Amino acid sequence: MQFKVKENLSRIQEEIAPYTPNIIAVTKYFDEEAMFAAYQAGMRDFAESRTIEAIEKINRLPADMRKNSTFHFIGHLQSNKVKKTVENFDYIHSVDSLKLAELISQAAKAQGKIQKILLQLNNANEVQKFGFSKEELFNAFAQIQNLENIEIAGLMNMTPLGADDKTLYELFTDVANTKLELEKQFNYPLKELSMGMSQDYKIAAKCGATMLRIGRKLFS
């Protein structure tokens, strides 16, 4: 299969200009051939959502590509997969509870690694999605901040399917404002805002996203 990643990437970058967030290739539905095509197009960040399948795929990549790439875990992380996820991923975007953060801290400490994490904010209050409510996030932040071998890189969110532009603007702006509130209240710098996917990346970029998680728009 031929992938037109370079052309698609250029189009996305033009659409979101003058904003320049890091575009992460979501490869969970694509094989290592697609990942290699993205790598050849200049991409270095890859996102997966299933630990075991992702590790198998990553291990089939050329050694230099593995060495020069950054791997992001973006799916719901089960407690029994924490150790392997910490071993293989540079960022975990989907930290949705204090308990999960504690398990990641323990695994990272055992491996002698500082694990970068993002805290998932469910500010649309969708019952079918994981993530902290805003109140839960503020209540848990100090404890997560003090965990060993963890660096809180920022916040992540997922918007409701089919949300209109007004709702998307409100939700993304709310995440950006929440980041600022956390930084001020806890005196802790949060560099990243992981928000925006194939259906809503243009609005996310305007609202301050530093990471866009894009799959089908890159590989179609």
Summary of the structure (lengths in Angstrom):
residues: 220
radius of gyration: 16.8
end to end distance: 10.5
largest distance: 49.9
contacts: 712
relative contact order: 0.16
helix: 47%
strand: 18%
